[in-house]
Amino acid sequence: MDWSNKEPVPEFDMEARHIIEALRSGVPSRAVGAYFSDARPRIMREITERMESVGRTGKPGGMVISGKYGEGKTHLLNTVFTRAHAANMVVSYLSLSKETPMDKLYLIYQKVIGNTYLPQHQQPGFLHLLENMTMGSPLASEMIAFSAKELETDKLYYLLRSYLNTEDAEEKFLLQADLEGDFIANAPLKKIYRRIFNTPVKYNVNFTKTKHCQDYFSFMGHLFKQMGYQGWVILVDEAELIGRLGKKARLNAYRNMARFLLPGLGAESTFAIFALSASYIEDVIEGKHDQENLAELFPEDPEPMAAVIELLKRAPQLHPLTRTEFQEVLEKLADFHSRAYQWQPRVTVAELEKITQSGGYLLRTKIRAAIEYLDQMYQYGECHGTEVSQLTAESYGEEVPSLAVLQEE
C-alpha cells in the first residue's frame, strides 16, 4: 500500500502520538494492545475461547505462554487485558519481581489487588465499591454466607461482618487494609468483633497468611461475580523470574501457580495467564533439574507441582509474525505515524519491510527501525540510515540475566 496519495493531511491525533511513543520506547501499553490486537490471531483465538468459557461456566482455568525476549509477550498480555475488559471481566496485571516472588502467595495477592482494574476504568482500584455494601443487602448476605461456608478458614466471615457493622473510622481502615493484603493479626480482629457484637470469636481453623491466602482469592473471585462482572482475569508477566529462586522456593512457586492453572484449584470464574521466556525449559527445568528436585524434596506429594512443570514444558510459544501479519502491523504503524505528526508518508509497506531487515530479528527492534525510518522521512524527506539495532542487544540479557548463570540460593 502507498500512503503518498492519501488526502487530505490528517488532523492531529493524541492517541496516535501515544501509540507511536509507546512503541518507540518499548514501554508496554494497553493502548497498543487495543490497536494491534490482530497480530497473532491463532493464539488470541485460543485465549479468547478459554477466557470466555471461564466467564460462561464459572469454572476457573489458566494457561502459560512463552516467547523469546522482545517477541511480544507483554504486548499479547495487554491485548488480552483489552479483550477481557470488553467482555466485562475484571483484570489484574502484575510482573513478578524480587519483591513479588511467586513462592509467597500473600505477596502476590497484595500486588494483584493493588493492580486490579474494573471494566471501563483506567485506574486500578475497586474496594471503594464495598463502601456501598450495607448489612442485610443481597450482596452482603451472599458474601457473608460464602465466607462462612465455602472457605478453608472463617476469618473473612468475621472480618466482613465487622467491616459492615463498625462505625469506627480506624477499625474500618484496618479491615479494608486487610482486604488489600495488609493482613490484620487474629487477635485485633477478634477484639474488634467482640466489641461490636459482644460475642467471642472462635475460628474453625486458625488463619495464617502463609497457608490460607487462597481464601482471599476465592473471596474476591466470588465477589466480582456477585457484583455482576463476567469473571476475573489475572495476567502475570516475567514469570521466568521464578528461575532465580532457590530449588525449594521454586517448587513452592509451582505449587502456587497450580492454584491458578489447574482445574478445581482456582477461584470462581478466574482465568490466569503466565508469560515466561522461551528459554525457561532449558535453563531452569532441565538446567536446574526441577523434576529430580521434586522427587527429592516432595516424594510424598509431587502433585500439583509436577503438573505445572508439564504445563510449562508444553506452553505454546509466540513464533515470529508471518510476513502477512508483519505487513499489517507496518501498515497500521505508518497510519498511526501519519495521524500522530499530521503528514502523509511517501513510503510503501514493501519499503518499510525492507528497512526493518537491518533491525535485528526481534519484533521490538523491527518496529523501532520502522519508526525511526518514518521519523527521518517526516523530518528530512529522506532516510540516512538507522541505528536501531544498537538499541537492543540480541539476547535475553538486556533486562534479565541468563537464567543459566543464576545460582541456587
QUIWONOR-V514206 format. One record per backbone hydrogen bond with DSSP energy under -1.0 kcal/mol. NH is the residue of the N-H (numbers start at 1). CO is the residue of the C=O. E is the energy in kcal/mol with one decimal. If there is no record, write none. Layout:
BEGIN
((NH;CO;E) (NH;CO;E))
END
This chain:
BEGIN
((3;347;-1.3) (6;3;-1.7) (13;339;-1.7) (17;13;-2.0) (18;14;-2.3) (19;15;-2.2) (20;16;-2.4) (21;17;-2.5) (22;18;-2.3) (23;19;-2.3) (24;20;-2.5) (25;21;-2.1) (26;22;-1.5) (33;29;-1.7) (34;30;-1.8) (35;31;-1.7) (36;32;-2.0) (44;40;-2.1) (45;41;-2.0) (46;42;-1.8) (47;43;-2.6) (48;44;-2.6) (49;45;-2.2) (50;46;-2.2) (51;47;-2.8) (52;48;-2.7) (53;49;-1.9) (54;50;-2.0) (55;51;-2.1) (56;52;-2.1) (57;53;-2.8) (58;54;-2.3) (61;270;-2.2) (63;272;-2.1) (65;274;-2.7) (66;316;-2.3) (67;276;-1.4) (71;68;-1.9) (76;72;-2.2) (77;73;-2.2) (78;74;-2.2) (79;75;-1.8) (80;76;-2.4) (81;77;-2.4) (82;78;-1.9) (83;79;-2.3) (84;80;-3.0) (85;81;-2.1) (86;82;-2.0) (87;83;-1.3) (88;85;-1.8) (89;84;-2.1) (90;231;-2.5) (91;117;-2.5) (92;233;-2.8) (93;115;-1.9) (94;235;-2.4) (96;237;-2.3) (97;100;-1.2) (104;101;-1.5) (108;104;-1.6) (109;105;-2.8) (110;106;-1.7) (111;107;-2.0) (112;108;-2.9) (113;109;-2.8) (114;110;-1.7) (115;112;-1.2) (116;113;-1.0) (117;91;-3.8) (121;118;-1.6) (125;116;-2.8) (129;126;-2.3) (130;127;-1.2) (131;128;-1.1) (132;129;-1.4) (133;130;-1.4) (137;134;-2.3) (141;137;-2.8) (142;138;-2.3) (143;139;-2.5) (144;140;-2.4) (145;141;-2.1) (146;142;-2.4) (147;143;-2.6) (148;144;-1.3) (149;145;-1.6) (150;146;-2.9) (158;154;-1.6) (159;155;-2.5) (160;156;-2.6) (161;157;-2.1) (162;158;-2.0) (163;159;-2.6) (164;160;-2.3) (166;162;-1.8) (172;168;-2.5) (173;169;-2.2) (174;170;-2.3) (175;171;-2.6) (176;172;-2.3) (177;173;-2.5) (178;174;-1.6) (179;175;-1.4) (180;176;-1.1) (181;178;-1.7) (182;177;-2.6) (183;181;-1.3) (189;185;-1.6) (190;186;-2.5) (191;187;-2.1) (192;188;-2.4) (193;189;-2.7) (194;190;-2.4) (195;191;-2.1) (196;192;-2.1) (197;193;-2.9) (198;194;-2.2) (211;208;-1.1) (212;208;-2.6) (215;212;-1.5) (216;213;-1.3) (217;213;-1.1) (218;214;-2.5) (219;215;-2.6) (220;216;-2.5) (221;217;-2.6) (222;218;-2.1) (223;219;-2.3) (224;220;-2.7) (225;221;-1.5) (226;222;-2.4) (227;223;-1.7) (228;225;-1.3) (229;224;-2.1) (230;88;-3.2) (232;269;-2.8) (233;90;-3.3) (234;271;-2.6) (235;92;-3.1) (236;273;-3.1) (237;94;-2.7) (239;275;-2.6) (241;238;-1.9) (242;239;-1.9) (243;240;-2.1) (244;241;-1.7) (245;242;-1.7) (250;246;-2.9) (251;247;-1.9) (252;248;-2.1) (253;249;-1.9) (254;250;-1.8) (255;251;-1.8) (256;252;-2.1) (257;253;-2.4) (258;254;-1.8) (260;257;-1.8) (261;257;-1.6) (262;258;-2.2) (265;262;-1.7) (269;58;-2.7) (270;267;-1.4) (271;232;-2.8) (272;61;-1.7) (273;234;-2.3) (274;63;-2.0) (275;236;-2.6) (276;65;-2.1) (278;67;-1.4) (280;277;-1.6) (283;279;-3.0) (284;280;-2.6) (285;280;-1.4) (286;281;-2.9) (287;282;-1.2) (288;284;-2.7) (290;285;-1.7) (293;289;-2.6) (294;290;-2.2) (295;291;-1.7) (296;292;-1.6) (297;293;-3.1) (298;294;-2.4) (306;302;-2.1) (308;304;-2.0) (309;305;-2.3) (310;306;-1.9) (311;307;-1.9) (312;308;-2.5) (313;309;-2.0) (314;310;-1.6) (318;66;-2.8) (326;322;-2.8) (327;323;-2.4) (328;324;-1.9) (329;325;-1.8) (330;326;-2.4) (331;327;-2.3) (332;328;-2.1) (333;329;-2.7) (334;330;-2.5) (335;331;-1.8) (336;332;-2.7) (337;333;-2.4) (338;334;-2.3) (339;335;-2.0) (340;336;-2.4) (341;337;-1.8) (343;338;-1.5) (347;345;-1.5) (349;1;-1.0) (352;348;-2.3) (353;349;-3.0) (354;350;-2.0) (355;351;-2.1) (356;352;-1.5) (357;354;-1.2) (358;355;-1.0) (359;356;-1.8) (364;70;-1.9) (366;362;-2.0) (367;363;-2.3) (368;364;-1.9) (369;365;-2.3) (370;366;-2.1) (371;367;-2.4) (372;368;-2.6) (373;369;-2.1) (374;370;-2.3) (375;371;-2.6) (376;372;-2.2) (377;373;-2.3) (378;374;-2.4) (379;375;-2.4) (380;376;-3.1) (381;377;-1.0) (390;387;-1.8) (391;388;-2.2) (395;393;-2.3) (400;396;-1.2) (405;402;-1.3))
END
